[in-house]
Amino acid sequence: MKGKKHKPEQIIKKLREADAMLAAGKTIGQVAQTLEISEQTFHRWRNQYGGMKAEEAKRLKELEDENKRLKKLVADLTLDKDILKEALEGNY
């Protein structure tokens, strides 16, 4: 079963709720169950988004998406360059 996709703003909100619950004495397992996520997801989110504000998390996501797009463009251009190079050498 595929899980939900959470937006960075939602993750930050859930992490704040989790901090409040942990301060109230709940265990990580109870917090994860309340937030309807796994403990592994909770720890991953905390490592990635811990201490961020919602705007920072949103900007991080935008930069990751832009980086992914740029890497794809570089890969496509490199492939085109290699194809043209082979065609000029006559190795096809």
N, C-alpha and C positions, 0 to 999 in steps of 0.2 A: 504494500500500500504506500503510495507516495504521500509525503507529508505536505503540510501547508507551507506556502511561501510567505514569509513575514518581511515587511518593509523595515528598513533601518529604524524609522521612527517608532514602529511598533515594538521592535526589539528593545530599544532604549526604555520605553515605557514599562515593558515586562521586567526588565532588569531592575528598574527602580522599585516596582512592586515586590520583586524577589528580595531586594535588600531590606525592605520594610518587614517582610515576613520573617527573614532570617534574624533581624534585630528583635522580633517578637518571640524568638525561641523555637521557630519551626526548623525542621531538618531540611537538607537540600532535597531529599527525596519527596518530602511533603510539598515543598515549594514547586518542584518540577511538576508534580501531579496536579497541583492547583492551576499552574500556568498551561497545563496540557502540552508539555514538552518533555523530552527525555533528559536525564541527568547529563548525558553526553552533550546534548544541544546546549543546555544551560552553561556548562563549562566552556564550550566553544564560543558561545555568545559573550560570556564574561571576558574571555581572553581577547576577543576581537573588538568588542564594543565597550568594555568596562571603562568607566570614567568619561565617556564621550557625551557630548550634548547631541540632541536630535539633528541640528543643522550640520554638525561635523560628520555624523554618520551618513547623512544624505549625500554630502559632498564626497565622502569616501566612496560610496557606491557609484556615484557619477564618474569619478576618476577611474575606478576599476572597469566600468563599462567602456569608457573612452580608450583605456589602455588595451582592452581586449579587441576593440575595433581596429586600432592602429596596428596591433600585432598581426591581425588577419590581413590588413593591407600590405604590410611588409612581406608577409609570406607569399601573397599573390604576386607581388611585383618581382620577388626573387625567382619564383617559378617562371614567370614570363621571361625574365632575363635569361635564365638557363635554357629555355626553349629556343629563344632567338640565337643564343650563342651556339647551340648545337646545330641549328639550321644553317648558320653561316659557315660552320666548319664542315658541313656535309656529312655528319655522322648519324643521319636518320635512317 
